Amino acid sequence: MKFDVTVFAKDLNAASTLAKTVEDYGFDGLWVAEAAHNPFLPLAHAALASERISLGTAIAVAFPRSPLLMAQTAWDLAEQSGGRFILGLGTQIKPHITKRFSATWGKPIPQLREYIGALRAIWRSFQSGDESSFRGEYYNFSLSAGGPRPMPYGGIPIYIAGVNIGLARLAGELCDGFHVHSFHTPRYLRQVLMPAFAAGRERGSVRRPLSLSCAVFVVTGADDAAVEESKMLTKSQIAFYASTPSYQPVLELHGWQDLVPQLNTLLRRARWGEMHKLISDDMLEQFAVIAPPDELPYKLRERYDGLLDRAGFYFPFEPSDGSKQLIWQHAAKAMGR
């Protein structure tokens, strides 16, 4: 199992140093999340500052970006990094796509399937020098104005992210990897998502194994006070996701579906501070790896052996955060580097 870290690019000028630190620790990959900042610009800095680690988006929102612009950006990062770039895509949800990004929301799974097909058609044209042509319900390309030069890294890996079986099947059908949502349990991954991946692979033409990646919820701390704070924060995050109806299948598998309306009511009334109280310790143990810092990476590996190919912690890698420095040091030590 590879061990990765996720970062939120708050300071573009610090991206090179951060990537070098990730590599010096010995981690396998660096994922940049799309939040307040563009996820691609830090990776250009990271590619120059590193030599070994994988570099990817976890995730970049697909639909607000033209497939051609996405294809160009991914191509440039793949070439700059020497083939270490992984394009991680996500659909987001309708209110964000239409009201935040002012973009078109269709049927997300057919639209994303078509989006991936358009990306690969454009990359083929970049590599061959032929005119690009793609026709679909959502995307049409029939005019070429020249593309970048061919390169040895044209087979850019595509990961998509999701919670439910529709996107899991699509990943199995078309993709190189899948970002498993942090809001899952090993039982849900094993009993619900794995069969969906397999069904997609049977339907599609991809024969290589699907790589599974996840930033896993963890509870840890150097002392009792830190552990209790970690528990509260993790329960709060679980409660936030559990309040959303689209995540209900995870809860239904465990018989916890009655929590959804209760949490949703608290959310609508802005009673944020009460939501974590509805998450029991038993639920927490199902969603999170709980261990002291020196045991945490080993417990994570033990729990997900045979399930995940790449794993990391849910919280971002911030080496300047002294409260988590020991956690990262133990994680690096566990990797044997």
Secondary structure, 3 states (H helix, E strand, C coil): CEEEEEECCCCHHHHHHHHHHHHHHCCCEEEECCCCCCCCHHHHHHHHHCCCCEEEECCEECCCCCHHHHHHHHHHHHHHCCCCEEEEEECCCHHHHHHHCCCCCCCHHHHHHHHHHHHHHHHHHHHHCCCCCEECCCCEECCCCCCCCCCCCCCCCEEEEECCHHHHHHHHHHCCEEEECCCCCHHHHHHHHHHHHHHHHHHCCCCCCCEEEEEECEECCCCHHHHHHHHHHHHHHHHHHHCCHHHHHHHHHHCCCCHHHHHHHHHHCCCHHHHHHHCCHHHHHHHCEECCCCCHHHHHHHHHCCCCCEEEECCCCCCCCHHHHHHHHHHHHHCCC
